Amino acid sequence: MKILFFGFIILFNQCLLSVVSQASLLLSKETNAASAAVAEANGILLQSPSTILSNPSVISFDSTFQCNFDFGKKAGDLKFTSIAFSYRFGKIACGALISNATIDGLERREFPTTLPMGIFNAREYRFGSAIGYLINDNLSIGVNIRHTVDRILDDEQKSTTFGTGLFSKVHNWKLGFSIQEIGAPSSRNQKSTINSEFATQTELPLGLGLIFTPSAKVNYRLQKVYSSIGTDLQLLHLLSVRTGYYIGNDSKSFSYGIGVKWKKYSFDWSFTPYENNLGTSTIVSLMMQLP
């Protein structure tokens, strides 16, 4: 599984760091179960502190203190945990996030031979903060900063990037736009990872306490365009059943999940199968609001 996930790994340390950087792209999105369940179609619209590195402007609509804890496994081998919080005072909101990802038991090989030369582990630590400003009742803007540390063997690679976003909510419609990872270092020996996204979502009451919420997103990254669509069927704002579909993604297609909300607490779970025998992704998110 681990060999399939990374393809092959060369001994040169800089190349190793580049591989881990590509793996970190897998972590950079869908760390929240409510977003992953709908194929990340609502990722920059989800009003949760765990999404401040996707769109910092969404925290401007949070009128209380919120704390979010996410954990899970991706592609069978990548384990991660994340904790985030946000607080709004007046028209200004702030938030912070800390995450940790690990991949254990990777085989080190030297080409052209295919014999394993040892086992090593990879680590990524991510720290982020965001500030949002509520322009009026329907529009907010925000900026964020993230600091990432990749560790593999005896090497350590650090990077600091910035991002900005916009969030609008008019009646039952939500619109979001975000540009992230501005300033990715050239020392990674890879293409720019600047990521721009546009997403929209609406709520359609169906009666009998049912609300149908479709969402869609277009994402431009690494000189490629990706998109996804998702749906969230809510019952009395207590139970949610979700599904989504990735368009143009070679590693995954469908996603599923459920959510339960009770007063100021919520629980979300998502499941995403990967293509090419890369395993599955399972994420659990817990959120608490304080008055």
Buried (B, 14 or more C-beta within 10 A) or exposed (E): EBEBBBEEBBEEEEEBBBBBBBBBBBBBBBBBBBBBBBBBBBBBBBBBBBBBBBBBBBBBBBEEBBBBBBBBBBBBBBBBBBBBBBBBEEEEBBBBBBBBBBBEEBBBBEEEEEEEEEEBEBBBBBBBBBBBBBEEEBBBBBBBBBEBBBBBBEEEBEBEBBBBBBBBBEEEEBBBBBBBBBEBBEEBEBEBBBBBBBBBBBBEEEEEEEBEBBBBBBBBBEEEEBBBBBBBBBEEEEEBBBBBBBBEBEEBBEBBBBBEBEEEEBBBBBBBEBEEEBBEBBBBBBBBBEE
